[in-house]
């Protein structure tokens, strides 16, 4: 029987280390055939599902539910890292992933980590704008819109486009017409100006509508 790493609290990172070892055991000979058969592509649907479930837990769940759903997101990262480590041509590990993102955070926050950091603290908006500028230079991007995923939900993508343009100093004219798309875009501009996330606000409104519908269904059955 495969040996499992005992549960413990030896120090920071010990839980992530244990999770990685459990995943390695599941994918090893004698482990779980389903886990061993997965690929980066076959796991994509789960990565998206877990991200949405984590968002729902943050908005509406308990602390315990949020911890569980964030754990499921972490599981997907660990799962992809385990698959990547077995790649014969270009392997990388969970540590490689973590170190790369840590390096990125340091590079894109010179106001925090550089010896020549400014004496005056940046505002959140200034810091965000600086991040975009450094990112664009690193990736040799020609447009503030480069890198926005085309598969992102339409409402969230619309607000990302508006926000990127504004942080890039580009004035976006609001179209005034009876076209439904333009009317929706006008609401996106209002959300951005108010510091609200349009996608989140629509999810909240949909939840309220769902609750009202279920209440009406219950009332109808009782009549």
C-alpha positions, -999 to 999 in steps of 0.1 A, spaced: 0 0 0 14 34 -9 28 54 20 10 87 27 27 117 42 12 122 77 -10 152 83 9 178 104 17 214 109 55 213 107 58 248 93 48 271 65 44 252 32 42 218 49 5 213 38 13 222 2 43 197 3 20 170 17 -6 177 -10 21 174 -37 32 141 -23 -3 127 -21 -8 137 -58 25 120 -68 13 88 -50 -20 89 -68 -3 93 -102 24 66 -95 21 29 -105 -4 13 -81 -21 46 -76 -54 59 -91 -58 51 -129 -80 81 -135 -54 106 -119 -26 89 -139 -45 93 -172 -52 130 -169 -35 157 -191 -34 194 -190 -62 196 -216 -84 171 -199 -83 191 -166 -92 224 -181 -129 221 -174 -122 213 -137 -99 243 -134 -126 266 -146 -153 249 -125 -133 251 -93 -125 288 -99 -162 296 -103 -170 275 -72 -144 294 -52 -158 327 -64 -193 316 -52 -179 306 -18 -162 339 -14 -195 357 -22 -220 335 -4 -203 307 15 -190 302 50 -153 304 59 -152 266 59 -167 264 24 -143 291 12 -113 272 26 -126 240 9 -131 256 -25 -98 274 -25 -82 241 -17 -99 226 -48 -83 254 -68 -49 247 -53 -54 210 -61 -58 219 -98 -25 238 -97 -7 209 -79 -23 184 -104 -10 204 -134 24 207 -118 25 169 -113 17 163 -150 43 190 -160 70 173 -140 65 141 -160 70 159 -194 100 143 -211 109 174 -232 102 204 -210 94 194 -174 87 219 -146 77 215 -109 54 231 -84 85 249 -70 93 262 -105 57 276 -108 59 292 -73 93 307 -78 84 321 -112 53 339 -99 73 351 -68 99 366 -92 71 382 -112 57 399 -81 91 412 -71 98 426 -106 64 442 -109 65 459 -75 98 479 -77 81 505 -54 82 478 -27 113 457 -34 137 480 -52 165 499 -33 154 530 -52 118 527 -41 101 561 -39 97 577 -5 60 584 -11 37 555 -12 18 549 -44 -20 547 -44 -37 515 -54 -46 529 -88 -10 541 -94 4 507 -84 -20 489 -107 -10 512 -136 27 506 -129 20 468 -130 4 472 -164 33 492 -177 60 468 -165 40 438 -178 36 454 -212 73 461 -214 82 425 -204 59 410 -229 66 435 -257 30 442 -260 18 468 -286 -16 474 -272 -31 478 -237 -56 451 -248 -30 424 -256 -34 394 -233 -71 397 -225 -85 362 -229 -109 360 -258 -128 331 -239 -134 353 -208 -172 358 -202 -184 387 -223 -194 410 -194 -161 405 -175 -141 409 -207 -159 441 -216 -150 456 -182 -114 444 -186 -112 462 -219 -126 494 -204 -103 492 -174 -72 485 -194 -79 514 -217 -85 539 -188 -53 528 -170 -35 532 -203 -47 568 -206 -70 561 -235 -103 578 -235 -131 555 -245 -162 572 -260 -195 558 -248 -219 550 -277 -254 563 -271 -278 542 -291 -307 518 -288 -284 488 -296 -286 464 -267 -248 458 -268 -241 495 -265 -265 498 -236 -248 469 -218 -215 486 -224 -228 518 -209 -236 498 -177 -200 484 -178 -187 520 -179 -209 529 -149 -196 498 -130 -160 507 -137 -166 544 -127 -182 532 -94 -154 508 -86 -177 478 -90 -172 445 -108 -200 441 -133 -197 404 -135 -200 401 -97 -229 425 -95 -248 405 -121 -241 373 -103 -255 388 -71 -286 400 -89 -291 366 -105 -289 350 -71 -316 373 -58 -338 365 -88 -332 328 -82 -343 331 -46 -374 350 -56 -383 324 -82 -378 295 -57 -399 314 -31 -427 319 -57 -425 282 -67 -429 272 -30 -458 296 -26 -475 282 -57 -472 246 -45 -488 256 -11 -518 273 -27 
